[in-house]
Each structure stands twice: as structure tokens, then as C-alpha cells.
Amino acid sequence: MDRVKSRKRPDGTARKPRPRNPAATREALMTAAARIFNREGYFATDTNAIARAAGYAPASFYKHFADKAAILLAVYEDYVRREWAGLEAAMAGETVLQKRLRRALGFIIGFHGEWAAFRTTLRAVARIEPAVAEALKASRARQLGYLAAATGLSAQRHRATLLMILGIVERLAETVQDAEATSPPIRREVLLEEAERALLALVERQ
């Protein structure tokens, strides 16, 4: 069965069985995996724990994913989709490049901060799982294309600049967390202003 067996409630009545819905089951498994990977890491859990966290029997996992690496890739694809949808929404309606950059930076810092542990575990897995490493490469290529559209730079002619911008933005998200932990802490607004100036200079130099 693609669901846990019906169990008794404290009052002795049976819980209503989950309806069969493969899409909902897959989504629930991915949601549980994302939460676990981002909290405990990839290596500290297994597929049984993911299935149970989603509310399903362990055997249900393999009806939807081949193994733990497969669900990690699915979670990552969803992560990338949400990241760039969020960026587009953050910059929507703004035509001034400087303001677009500021909005983008603000979103990325919050989003990457929320997913910091997941990003760390993803890089660790990529070192030993070729499929994950290839997925990261493919995603990086798409990210450069998105960034080219956002900045107006050519994805072919300015590839090095786009990669530099992407690296700065990603590292900035980590730096904000480090800066806020210093004594005295460095305000996020200060870091944003510095990053904004650096990124604007890179774009306008081309």
C-alpha cells in the first residue's frame, strides 16, 4: 500500500485511511526530505525516516524514488525553481538596475539563510555522487542564463562576470550570517550597500 495502515485514535475509533494519490505522496516525501536534509543533513538520515516523517510506510518511498540521492536531486530541483521564481518576483516591475540588484540581494540573503544547511549538505554529497555533481553543473548553467537576463549581460560574452556575480551573491548570504554573529555585529544594511556597489561596478564595466 502507498500509505500507512489505519491506526486507532485515543478514543478507540479508526483513523480515516489516506486516499491514494501518487502526486500528493511524492510531494509529501519531498517536503519531509527537504526539512530533514536542511535540519540534520543528508548523511544523518535514511529513506525509512523520510517516509515516516511524511506519514507513509517505509516501502512507499521506493514507489516514487530510486534511492536517497534521487530524492535529494528532486528537492534540489524544487529549490532552484523556488529560488528563481522568488528572484523574479522580487525584481518584478523595477527597471533601475541598482534597485533590481538591491531587491535581488535582499531576497537571496533571506532564502539562502533559510536553506544554509541544505546547501552545505548538497555540496558535500556532490563530491561523492556523480549524479548530484552533474545536477549542480546543469543548474549552474541555468543560473547564469537567468542572471544574464536579469542584468542585461550576454550569457556568452560575459560568462566570467556572471559567474563572479553569482559567487559574490552566494557568499554574501553566508557572510551576513557570520557578520551578525560578530561582536559588535555588522548590520545587514551595511553589507548590502557594499555588495550593491561591487556588483553594480561589475555590471557597468562591461
Secondary structure, 3 states (H helix, E strand, C coil): CCCCCCCECCCCCECCCCCCCHHHHHHHHHHHHHHHHHHHCCCCCCHHHHHHHHCCCHHHHHHCCCCHHHHHHHHHHHHHHHHHHHHHHHHCCCCCHHHHHHHHHHHHHHHHHHCHHHHHHHHHHHCCCHHHHHHHHHHHHHHHHHHHHHHCCCCCCCHHHHHHHHHHHHHHHHHHHHHHCCCCCCCHHHHHHHHHHHHHHHHHHC
